[in-house]
Amino acid sequence: MSDTYSEYFIRLDKNDTRHTEIVITECLEVLRAVGLNGIEMEVDKNQGILFISLYPDIIQKQLSENGKQSGRPRKPISTDKNTIKSMIEQYGAEQTAKELGISKKTMYRRLSE
């Protein structure tokens, strides 16, 4: 998936395109009413396809502007770096990460910050 644009499609029963079009219109209205742009959906009646376009950069920008968390939230670690280092020396990296409730990769990334 690109950071700026992704497109998906779903084949529809051609007899059901009118109902799908009504549902999609209402979904988009609700999303826009809550302030979420960056999602476009369109029904192609001739081909019987629902096209969905996502713009993650627009969505992330809107969330950041509204003060919302964008991306995966960081899990807090209540232990300081020196304690983590001493725990690694005592118990090993895998056991330390398990006790902290994070992955080894996350633990080492936090130590290097």
Order of alpha helices (4+ residues) and beta strands (2+ residues): beta-alpha-beta-beta-alpha-alpha-alpha-alpha
